[in-house]
Amino acid sequence: MSSGKKTAPLLSRLARRQSGRHVTPPACRLRNPYQGLDPPASESCTQLPWQPGPVDPDELLLLLPLTERGKDVSITPRRPLRSVLPALLLLLAAVLFAAPTASARTEAAPTATLTEITDFGTNPSNLQMYLYVPDNVTAHPAVVVAVHYCTGSGPAMHNGTEWAQLADTYGFVVIYPSVTRSSKCFDVSSPQALKRGGGSDPVGIKSMIDWTVSTYSADTSRIYATGISSGAMMTNVLLGDYPDVFAAGAAFSGVPFGCFATTDGSEWNSACSGGTITHTPQEWGDLVRAAYPGYTGTRPRMQVWHGTEDDVLRYPNFGEEIKQWTNVLGVSQTPAATDSPASGWTRTRYGATGDRAPVEAISLQGVGHNLYAWGMASRALTFFGLDSSGPAPQPQPGACKVTATTNAWNTGLTASLTITNTGTTAINSWQLAFTLPTGQTLTNGWGATYTPSSGTVTATNATYNGTIAPNASVSIGYQANHGGNSAAPGTFTLNGTTCSAS
């Protein structure tokens, strides 16, 4: 050899070149995940797991004669060719004809690791696609598209949020789109981005979804989008462009669909970021409907989050988002329920009072633009309906009744709740929501799982009582401490529908 530098074996290099083969991004790409600063294309990546280099003659026995720079180069084998071929053929057979996995499904990406996928389809703005598939991925998994902030990247979103850990628990797949333009911001401004199939980033993200659905037989009724800042704005855009693709979205510190629109090629809209663009609900809704003219199908539900002290995308955008999505979904702008699930938070729900209301809005008092904190993804997951091992609960029942009684002593009480299906069809899988009176805290429960222990509580059916036939009832109960008010809850919703109470 003309150089003593050791190279990767020929078969390993051939395997890397196989069509459809995808590799985990090299460590140097992940060196600063929270800033998302990938090295420029011209920068040498010294942390690559292998480096291209000169080829050992023994590796080229199958390629004789080798022509290099227009010259025929003779290579003398160090051992007889007939002694090498059998071993190489056996290795090639092992690589090319390996047995399928137990699921009999060809896995396009390794599990439990972040993987970059290439050649995933139409990609007009040269986005990168990163994918996380858990070890326990379900047969027809849900898909969550997690969209990063400006200056971020797919790996940064993977490392800085808990979506991968939630996927490990619930078996869904996570797509992390990643911008390659210098700003590292998603295009939510151009006319191409604000039209279904118009081009730019939304088209590339849609291709990522199509690839994942095809490869993993994903459940097309359970595809969701979420994002932070630029990713929150893209979440609004995706739900507007592709209402037939997404079931719901969760936007952390974003702006309404179309608010950031520009016609001069600029990525930034100062009037929108400053919170000075306002429209009527109808006008905001019309902007969304214009992205897919003629569409009359179901629209995705929307959850929006915003801090009152946001100095990047000002707080008035929060109210404009609420106006837009309540109009798009055809529900009242008057909240159906208001509560405070955490200190300093105000949560309003529109169109229903349950965990999966058509629109849910969470305002964080005194919080700035960097609103997202660990644990918030779990709340978005509940809004999506993915915080269970199977599909989301079935559609809301037609009617229900809840009878509640309490038995109190000193500082404690027990409560008994009887849920009756007064509709004409069976309820399969249910969640009962109610608000505990001030001063009450759950200490124990039966017949359901209860979360959280105070404030607005959701009781989710046990495995043995998930079906309630028409005119049938299920009894559950809990024990709680109280500070003097031992009353039973006064209102209840079952799968988002208000029940009569007695």
C-alpha positions as CSV (number, residue, x, y, z in Angstrom):
1,M,0.0,0.0,0.0
2,S,1.1,3.5,-0.7
3,S,0.0,4.7,2.7
4,G,-0.1,3.1,6.1
5,K,-3.4,4.6,7.0
6,K,-5.9,2.0,7.9
7,T,-9.3,2.0,6.1
8,A,-12.7,0.6,6.8
9,P,-13.2,-2.9,5.3
10,L,-14.6,-3.0,1.8
11,L,-17.7,-4.8,2.8
12,S,-18.5,-2.2,5.5
13,R,-18.1,0.6,2.9
14,L,-20.2,-1.3,0.4
15,A,-22.9,-1.7,3.0
16,R,-22.9,2.0,3.7
17,R,-23.6,2.7,0.1
18,Q,-26.6,0.4,-0.2
19,S,-29.7,2.2,-1.3
20,G,-32.0,3.1,1.6
21,R,-29.3,2.6,4.2
22,H,-29.4,5.2,6.9
23,V,-26.9,6.0,9.6
24,T,-27.0,7.8,13.0
25,P,-25.7,11.4,12.7
26,P,-22.0,11.5,13.7
27,A,-21.1,12.7,17.1
28,C,-19.7,16.0,15.8
29,R,-23.2,17.0,14.6
30,L,-24.5,16.5,18.1
31,R,-21.7,18.3,20.0
32,N,-23.9,21.3,20.9
33,P,-27.5,20.2,20.7
34,Y,-29.1,23.0,22.7
35,Q,-27.8,25.6,20.2
36,G,-28.2,23.4,17.2
37,L,-25.0,24.7,15.6
38,D,-23.9,22.0,13.1
39,P,-20.5,22.4,11.5
40,P,-20.5,24.1,8.1
41,A,-20.3,21.9,5.1
42,S,-16.7,22.8,4.5
43,E,-15.6,22.0,8.0
44,S,-13.7,18.8,8.6
45,C,-15.5,16.4,10.9
46,T,-12.7,14.7,12.8
47,Q,-15.2,12.8,15.0
48,L,-16.5,10.7,12.1
49,P,-16.5,7.0,13.0
50,W,-14.5,6.2,9.8
51,Q,-12.5,8.2,7.3
52,P,-12.1,7.7,3.6
53,G,-8.6,6.7,2.6
54,P,-6.4,4.7,0.3
55,V,-7.6,1.2,-0.5
56,D,-5.7,-1.9,0.4
57,P,-5.0,-4.1,-2.7
58,D,-6.4,-7.1,-0.9
59,E,-9.8,-5.3,-0.8
60,L,-9.8,-4.9,-4.6
61,L,-9.3,-8.4,-5.8
62,L,-12.9,-8.4,-7.1
63,L,-12.3,-5.1,-9.1
64,L,-9.2,-6.0,-11.2
65,P,-8.0,-4.3,-13.3
66,L,-8.3,-0.9,-11.5
67,T,-8.0,2.2,-13.6
68,E,-6.8,5.4,-11.8
69,R,-6.2,8.7,-13.5
70,G,-6.4,7.2,-16.9
71,K,-3.7,4.6,-16.1
72,D,-4.0,0.9,-15.8
73,V,-2.6,-0.2,-12.5
74,S,-1.6,-3.8,-11.9
75,I,-2.0,-5.3,-8.5
76,T,-0.4,-8.5,-7.5
77,P,-2.4,-10.5,-5.0
78,R,-0.7,-11.4,-1.7
79,R,-2.5,-14.8,-1.7
80,P,-4.1,-16.9,-4.4
81,L,-7.5,-15.5,-5.6
82,R,-9.2,-18.9,-5.3
83,S,-8.4,-18.9,-1.6
84,V,-10.0,-15.5,-1.0
85,L,-13.1,-15.7,-3.0
86,P,-15.0,-18.3,-0.9
87,A,-14.5,-16.2,2.3
88,L,-15.7,-13.0,0.5
89,L,-18.7,-14.8,-1.0
90,L,-19.7,-16.1,2.5
91,L,-19.4,-12.5,3.9
92,L,-21.4,-11.1,1.1
93,A,-24.1,-13.7,1.6
94,A,-24.3,-12.8,5.2
95,V,-24.7,-9.1,4.5
96,L,-27.2,-9.5,1.6
97,F,-29.4,-12.4,2.8
98,A,-29.7,-11.8,6.5
99,A,-32.9,-13.2,8.1
100,P,-35.7,-10.7,8.7
101,T,-36.6,-9.6,12.2
102,A,-39.2,-11.5,14.2
103,S,-41.8,-9.0,13.2
104,A,-41.2,-9.8,9.5
105,R,-40.9,-6.1,8.9
106,T,-37.8,-4.5,7.4
107,E,-36.7,-1.8,9.8
108,A,-35.4,1.2,8.0
109,A,-33.8,2.7,11.1
110,P,-32.3,1.2,14.2
111,T,-34.4,1.5,17.3
112,A,-33.8,3.5,20.4
113,T,-31.4,5.9,18.7
114,L,-31.7,9.1,16.7
115,T,-31.2,8.3,13.0
116,E,-30.9,10.6,9.9
117,I,-33.1,9.5,7.0
118,T,-32.1,10.5,3.5
119,D,-34.0,10.2,0.2
120,F,-37.4,10.4,1.9
121,G,-39.2,12.1,-0.9
122,T,-39.9,15.6,-2.3
123,N,-37.9,18.1,-0.4
124,P,-37.8,21.5,-2.1
125,S,-36.0,23.3,0.8
126,N,-33.4,20.7,1.5
127,L,-34.6,19.8,5.0
128,Q,-32.9,17.0,7.0
129,M,-35.0,14.3,8.5
130,Y,-34.2,12.7,11.8
131,L,-36.2,9.8,13.2
132,Y,-36.6,8.2,16.6
133,V,-38.2,4.7,16.7
134,P,-38.5,3.1,20.2
135,D,-37.6,-0.5,20.9
136,N,-41.3,-1.2,21.6
137,V,-42.8,0.6,18.6
138,T,-46.4,-0.6,18.1
139,A,-47.7,-2.4,15.0
140,H,-49.4,0.7,13.7
141,P,-47.8,3.6,15.6
142,A,-48.9,7.1,16.0
143,V,-46.5,9.8,14.7
144,V,-45.4,13.0,16.4
145,V,-43.6,15.7,14.3
146,A,-41.4,17.7,16.7
147,V,-40.3,21.0,15.1
148,H,-37.3,22.9,16.4
149,Y,-36.8,26.6,17.2
150,C,-34.6,29.2,15.3
151,T,-30.9,28.3,15.6
152,G,-32.0,24.8,16.5
153,S,-31.8,21.4,14.8
154,G,-33.5,18.1,14.8
155,P,-30.8,16.6,17.2
156,A,-31.2,19.6,19.5
157,M,-35.0,19.1,19.6
158,H,-34.4,15.4,20.3
159,N,-32.0,16.1,23.2
160,G,-33.8,19.1,24.7
161,T,-37.3,17.7,25.0
162,E,-38.8,14.5,26.3
163,W,-40.5,13.3,23.2
164,A,-38.2,10.4,22.7
165,Q,-38.7,9.2,26.3
166,L,-42.5,9.5,25.9
167,A,-42.1,7.4,22.7
168,D,-40.3,4.8,24.7
169,T,-43.3,4.6,27.1
170,Y,-46.1,4.7,24.5
171,G,-44.6,3.2,21.4
172,F,-45.1,6.0,18.9
173,V,-42.5,7.3,16.4
174,V,-41.0,10.8,16.4
175,I,-39.9,12.8,13.4
176,Y,-37.5,15.7,13.9
177,P,-37.3,18.0,10.8
178,S,-34.1,20.0,10.7
179,V,-33.5,23.2,8.8
180,T,-30.3,23.6,6.7
181,R,-30.6,27.3,5.7
182,S,-28.3,29.7,7.6
183,S,-31.0,31.2,9.8
184,K,-31.9,27.7,11.1
185,C,-35.5,29.0,11.1
186,F,-38.5,27.4,9.4
187,D,-40.2,29.1,6.5
188,V,-43.6,30.3,7.8
189,S,-43.6,33.5,5.7
190,S,-43.4,32.7,2.0
191,P,-46.5,32.3,-0.2
192,Q,-45.2,28.8,-1.0
193,A,-45.2,27.8,2.7
194,L,-48.7,29.1,3.3
195,K,-50.4,26.9,0.6
196,R,-51.0,23.2,0.6
197,G,-48.4,21.6,-1.7
198,G,-47.0,25.0,-2.5
199,G,-43.4,24.1,-1.8
200,S,-40.8,25.0,0.8
201,D,-40.6,23.4,4.3
202,P,-44.2,22.1,4.7
203,V,-43.8,19.9,1.6
204,G,-40.6,18.4,2.9
205,I,-42.2,17.7,6.3
206,K,-45.2,16.1,4.6
207,S,-42.8,13.8,2.6
208,M,-41.2,12.8,5.9
209,I,-44.6,11.8,7.2
210,D,-45.5,9.9,4.1
211,W,-42.2,8.0,4.3
212,T,-42.8,7.1,7.9
213,V,-46.4,6.0,7.3
214,S,-45.3,3.8,4.4
215,T,-42.3,2.3,6.3
216,Y,-43.9,1.6,9.6
217,S,-47.6,1.2,8.6
218,A,-48.3,4.2,10.9
219,D,-51.9,5.0,11.9
220,T,-52.8,8.0,9.7
221,S,-55.6,9.0,12.1
222,R,-52.9,9.6,14.8
223,I,-50.4,12.1,13.3
224,Y,-49.6,15.1,15.4
225,A,-47.4,18.2,15.2
226,T,-45.7,20.2,18.0
227,G,-43.0,22.9,18.0
228,I,-41.2,25.6,19.9
229,S,-41.0,29.2,18.7
230,S,-40.2,28.9,14.9
231,G,-41.4,25.3,15.3
232,A,-44.6,26.5,17.0
233,M,-45.3,28.8,14.0
234,M,-44.6,25.9,11.7
235,T,-47.1,23.8,13.8
236,N,-49.8,26.4,13.0
237,V,-48.8,26.3,9.3
238,L,-48.8,22.5,9.1
239,L,-52.3,22.3,10.6
240,G,-53.5,24.9,8.1
241,D,-51.9,23.4,5.0
242,Y,-52.6,19.8,5.8
243,P,-55.8,19.5,7.9
244,D,-56.4,16.1,6.4
245,V,-53.1,14.8,7.7
246,F,-52.9,16.0,11.3
247,A,-55.2,15.1,14.2
248,A,-54.0,17.8,16.6
249,G,-51.1,20.2,17.3
250,A,-49.4,21.8,20.3
251,A,-47.6,25.2,19.7
252,F,-45.3,26.6,22.4
253,S,-44.7,30.3,21.9
254,G,-46.0,30.7,18.3
255,V,-48.2,33.0,16.2
256,P,-51.3,32.4,14.1
257,F,-51.3,30.9,10.7
258,G,-50.4,33.6,8.1
259,C,-49.4,36.2,10.7
260,F,-45.7,36.0,9.6
261,A,-46.6,36.2,5.9
262,T,-44.2,38.3,3.7
263,T,-43.9,38.8,0.0
264,D,-40.4,40.3,-0.3
265,G,-38.5,37.1,0.6
266,S,-37.9,38.1,4.2
267,E,-38.2,35.5,6.9
268,W,-39.1,38.0,9.6
269,N,-42.3,40.0,10.1
270,S,-41.8,42.7,12.8
271,A,-45.5,43.6,13.0
272,C,-46.5,40.1,13.8
273,S,-43.6,39.4,16.2
274,G,-44.5,42.7,17.9
275,G,-48.1,41.6,18.4
276,T,-49.6,44.5,16.4
277,I,-51.4,42.4,13.8
278,T,-55.0,41.7,14.8
279,H,-57.9,40.3,12.8
280,T,-61.4,39.2,13.5
281,P,-61.9,35.5,14.2
282,Q,-63.5,35.2,10.7
283,E,-60.6,36.9,9.0
284,W,-58.1,34.6,10.8
285,G,-60.1,31.6,10.0
286,D,-60.3,32.6,6.3
287,L,-56.5,32.7,6.1
288,V,-56.4,29.0,7.2
289,R,-59.2,27.9,4.9
290,A,-57.5,29.6,2.0
291,A,-54.5,27.3,2.4
292,Y,-56.6,24.4,1.2
293,P,-59.5,25.8,-0.7
294,G,-62.6,23.6,-0.9
295,Y,-61.6,21.4,2.0
296,T,-64.7,20.4,4.1
297,G,-63.3,17.6,6.3
298,T,-62.5,17.4,9.9
299,R,-60.0,20.1,11.2
300,P,-57.3,19.3,13.7
301,R,-57.6,20.3,17.3
302,M,-55.1,22.9,18.6
303,Q,-53.3,23.5,21.9
304,V,-51.4,26.8,22.3
305,W,-49.0,28.0,25.0
306,H,-47.6,31.5,25.6
307,G,-45.8,33.5,28.3
308,T,-47.2,36.9,29.3
309,E,-43.7,38.4,29.2
310,D,-42.7,37.1,25.8
311,D,-40.5,39.8,24.2
312,V,-39.8,37.9,20.9
313,L,-43.3,36.9,19.8
314,R,-45.4,39.2,21.9
315,Y,-48.2,38.0,24.1
316,P,-51.1,39.4,22.0
317,N,-50.3,36.7,19.4
318,F,-51.7,34.2,22.0
319,G,-55.2,35.8,21.9
320,E,-55.1,35.9,18.1
321,E,-54.3,32.2,17.9
322,I,-57.3,31.5,20.1
323,K,-59.5,33.6,17.8
324,Q,-58.2,31.8,14.7
325,W,-58.5,28.2,15.9
326,T,-61.9,28.6,17.6
327,N,-63.2,30.0,14.3
328,V,-61.6,27.3,12.2
329,L,-63.1,24.6,14.5
330,G,-66.5,26.3,14.8
331,V,-66.6,26.7,18.6
332,S,-67.4,29.6,20.8
333,Q,-64.6,32.1,21.9
334,T,-66.1,31.9,25.4
335,P,-64.2,29.3,27.4
336,A,-66.1,26.1,28.3
337,A,-63.8,25.7,31.3
338,T,-61.0,27.7,33.0
339,D,-58.6,26.4,35.6
340,S,-55.0,26.6,36.9
341,P,-53.2,23.3,36.5
342,A,-50.0,24.8,37.9
343,S,-49.0,27.9,39.8
344,G,-49.1,30.9,37.5
345,W,-50.8,29.0,34.7
346,T,-54.3,29.8,33.4
347,R,-55.8,27.1,31.2
348,T,-58.9,27.8,29.1
349,R,-60.7,25.2,27.0
350,Y,-63.1,26.0,24.1
351,G,-65.8,23.8,22.7
352,A,-65.6,21.2,25.5
353,T,-64.2,20.8,29.0
354,G,-62.2,17.6,28.7
355,D,-58.6,16.9,28.1
356,R,-59.2,16.8,24.3
357,A,-61.2,19.9,23.8
358,P,-61.2,21.4,20.3
359,V,-59.0,24.3,21.5
360,E,-56.9,24.5,24.7
361,A,-54.9,27.5,25.6
362,I,-52.3,27.8,28.5
363,S,-51.1,31.2,29.6
364,L,-48.0,31.4,31.9
365,Q,-47.9,34.5,34.0
366,G,-44.5,36.3,34.1
367,V,-42.8,33.9,31.7
368,G,-40.8,35.0,28.7
369,H,-40.2,33.5,25.2
370,N,-38.2,30.5,26.5
371,L,-41.4,29.0,27.9
372,Y,-40.8,25.3,27.2
373,A,-39.8,23.2,30.3
374,W,-39.4,19.5,30.8
375,G,-42.8,17.9,31.5
376,M,-44.8,20.1,29.2
377,A,-44.7,17.5,26.4
378,S,-46.5,15.2,28.7
379,R,-49.4,17.6,28.9
380,A,-49.4,17.9,25.1
381,L,-49.4,14.2,24.9
382,T,-52.6,14.1,27.0
383,F,-54.2,16.7,24.7
384,F,-53.3,14.4,21.8
385,G,-54.8,11.4,23.5
386,L,-51.6,9.4,23.3
387,D,-50.9,8.9,27.0
388,S,-52.1,5.3,27.0
389,S,-50.7,2.1,25.5
390,G,-53.4,1.9,22.8
391,P,-55.3,4.2,20.5
392,A,-56.9,7.4,21.8
393,P,-60.3,7.1,23.5
394,Q,-63.2,6.7,21.2
395,P,-65.4,9.6,20.2
396,Q,-67.5,11.4,22.8
397,P,-70.6,9.6,24.1
398,G,-74.1,11.0,23.3
399,A,-75.2,11.5,26.9
400,C,-74.1,10.6,30.5
401,K,-75.1,11.1,34.1
402,V,-72.9,11.1,37.2
403,T,-74.2,10.6,40.8
404,A,-71.7,11.8,43.4
405,T,-71.9,11.3,47.2
406,T,-69.4,12.0,50.0
407,N,-68.9,10.7,53.5
408,A,-66.7,13.1,55.6
409,W,-64.9,13.2,58.9
410,N,-62.6,15.8,60.5
411,T,-60.1,16.4,57.7
412,G,-60.9,13.4,55.5
413,L,-63.6,12.1,53.2
414,T,-64.5,9.3,50.8
415,A,-66.5,9.9,47.6
416,S,-68.5,7.5,45.5
417,L,-69.2,8.3,41.8
418,T,-71.6,6.4,39.6
419,I,-71.3,7.0,35.9
420,T,-74.3,6.1,33.8
421,N,-74.4,5.9,30.0
422,T,-77.7,7.4,29.1
423,G,-76.9,7.3,25.3
424,T,-77.8,4.6,22.8
425,T,-74.4,3.3,22.0
426,A,-71.7,1.7,24.1
427,I,-68.8,3.8,25.5
428,N,-65.5,2.0,25.0
429,S,-62.6,3.5,27.0
430,W,-63.5,6.6,29.0
431,Q,-62.1,9.5,30.9
432,L,-64.1,11.3,33.5
433,A,-63.0,14.9,34.4
434,F,-64.1,16.9,37.4
435,T,-62.7,19.7,39.6
436,L,-62.2,19.0,43.3
437,P,-63.4,21.8,45.7
438,T,-60.7,24.0,47.1
439,G,-58.7,22.4,49.8
440,Q,-59.3,18.8,48.8
441,T,-56.4,16.5,47.8
442,L,-56.7,12.9,46.7
443,T,-54.9,10.3,48.8
444,N,-56.3,7.1,47.2
445,G,-58.7,5.9,44.6
446,W,-60.4,2.8,43.1
447,G,-62.1,1.8,39.9
448,A,-59.9,4.2,37.9
449,T,-56.5,5.9,37.8
450,Y,-56.6,9.6,39.0
451,T,-54.4,12.4,37.9
452,P,-53.4,15.0,39.3
453,S,-54.3,14.8,43.0
454,S,-55.9,18.3,43.2
455,G,-57.6,20.9,41.0
456,T,-59.0,19.4,37.8
457,V,-58.8,15.7,38.0
458,T,-59.1,13.1,35.3
459,A,-60.2,9.5,36.1
460,T,-59.3,7.0,33.4
461,N,-61.0,3.6,33.3
462,A,-59.5,0.5,34.6
463,T,-58.9,-2.5,32.4
464,Y,-62.0,-4.3,33.7
465,N,-64.6,-1.4,33.4
466,G,-63.6,0.4,30.2
467,T,-66.9,-0.4,28.4
468,I,-70.2,1.1,29.5
469,A,-73.2,-0.3,27.7
470,P,-76.3,1.8,27.0
471,N,-78.2,2.4,30.3
472,A,-75.4,0.7,32.2
473,S,-73.4,2.2,35.1
474,V,-69.9,2.0,36.5
475,S,-69.0,2.9,40.1
476,I,-65.7,4.4,41.1
477,G,-64.5,6.3,44.1
478,Y,-61.7,8.1,46.0
479,Q,-60.4,9.2,49.4
480,A,-59.3,12.7,50.0
481,N,-58.1,15.2,52.6
482,H,-60.1,18.4,53.0
483,G,-59.6,21.7,54.8
484,G,-63.3,22.2,55.8
485,N,-65.1,21.8,52.5
486,S,-66.1,18.2,52.1
487,A,-68.5,18.7,49.2
488,A,-68.5,16.5,46.1
489,P,-67.5,17.9,42.7
490,G,-70.4,19.7,41.0
491,T,-69.7,19.2,37.3
492,F,-68.4,16.2,35.3
493,T,-67.4,15.6,31.7
494,L,-67.0,12.2,30.1
495,N,-64.7,12.0,27.1
496,G,-65.2,15.8,26.7
497,T,-69.0,15.8,27.0
498,T,-70.7,17.4,29.9
499,C,-72.8,15.0,32.0
500,S,-75.8,15.7,34.1
501,A,-75.0,15.5,37.8
502,S,-77.0,14.6,40.9
